Structures are given as C-alpha cells and as structure tokens.
Amino acid sequence: MVCCQDSPLKAIQMLWVNLIMDTLASLALATELPTEEMLKRKPYGRTKPLISRTMMKNIIGHAIYQLTIIFTILFAGLSHTHTHTHDGLMD
C-alpha cells in the first residue's frame, strides 16, 4: 500500500531542502541590479496575464525540443547502444 510507506525525507531534511532552494532563488533574484527604466515602469494591471505570448512560445518551443531529444534517445538510442540481444539478455 502506498499510504503506509515512510517518507524518503524526514521533516528536518525537508526544511533544509526548502531553506537551501529558497536561498538560491533569493540570491538569483537579488543579484540582478535594477535599471533606471525598470524602476520608472508602472506596475502591470491585475488583469494582465502572468505569462506573456512570447514566454508561452518559448515554453512550448523548449518543451517540444526536449521531448524530441528524449524520445530520440529513448527509441533510437537503444538500437545504437547494442546492449540488448534478440533473446533479451545483454551482450
């Protein structure tokens, strides 16, 4: 049963992971200096989308690229590695 298994991470380990990940993200955001035009820019409205059209194109394009590479390695890669024989045993 899945419900009765122990968690792979204990509570204190999860807190450390959270602390480290949040610290690195904060440093990434804090190290970029604000430009003068950014400081003078008015805030976006509440009805504006969070992801712009350009961002969506980039996300979809990158996902297609990654899926192409993964499926190429998965399906065509096995035939080039010669690790499987016809009887299913390794060479």
Buried (B, 14 or more C-beta within 10 A) or exposed (E): EEEEEEEEEEEEEEEEEEEEEEEEEEEEEEEEEEEEEEEEEEEEEEEEEEEEEEEEEEEEEEEEEEEEEEEEEEEEEEEEEEEEEEEEEEE
